[in-house]
Amino acid sequence: MIRARRTAGDDRTDDLLGLMLHTRHPETGLPLDEVNIRNQVITFLVAGHETTSGALSFALYYLARSPEVLARARAEVDALWGPPGEVPPSPAFEQIPKLRYVRRVLDEALRLWPTAPAYGRQAREDTVLDGKYAMRKGDWALVLLPALHRDPSVWGPDPEAFDPDRFAPAEVRARPAHTYKPWGTGARACIGRQFALHEAILVLGLLLHRYDLSGDPSYELKVTELLTMKPEGFTLEVRRRTS
Ligand code: HEM
């Protein structure tokens, strides 16, 4: 694709590839080299596509089963964009963070099914974690997020229950740090987090605004894992909302 655009003298900058091909560094004046661009594209495909689409699938699965949550999320998007009409809204960047309840729905879906379900860290030297767990230099620790995110001492007696209000500000403040890590941790945490949140809230908000959603009531959640996790065989019926 990079070569095809170069050969065709295609200088459009209305998509990501075009921006990377034609933007120059503000100080050095240099463009990105082609290997760098290729790596960025692969990052988007591997790290940034299935992760977000899986998070949306789980969020839609829970929305389809939770009429009260769906109604609240719907009320929020309608308050922002008005009732559905012939002309769909054209959301401004600044509007997306206003969809706070939609954000909570996503946060809660990522609690139960963090689509990148684990991260590892390797000990640089012999150490003892928390005074309890001996690690030798080179040992690995794997943090399994679906387990961390279901710890009843943090999430209460029914951690399996889908409840976006767990992410209401007061609830978040009351929880200990480091108990919710769908984006990983520390300096190597997800670099695409803000992008993913913005994209997912935008898409989920628009779906809620444009369509009535109903899931198959007989569907039982089955999670499959390739590189990331996603619901297997889940389908959703969508009907255009009319004013
Ligand atoms: C819902 C969507 C996403 C989830 C749940 C997610 C989750 C994660 C997790 C758990 C890590 C490992 C962090 C660690 O080791 O501490 C990670 C790393 C990473 N993510 Fe994401 N991610 C998402 C979307 C994206 C997007 C949209 C991009 C880029 C377009 C992206 C790019 C990356 C990259 C490059 C790393 C490696 C960072 C490093 O090692 O320094 N991710 N992500």
Residues whose N, C-alpha, C, O or C-beta is under 5 A from the ligand:
A	BS01	HEM	T43 F44 A47 G48 T51 T52 A55 T115 A116 A118 Y119 K181 P182 W183 G184 T185 A187 R188 A189 C190 I191 G192 R193 F195 A196
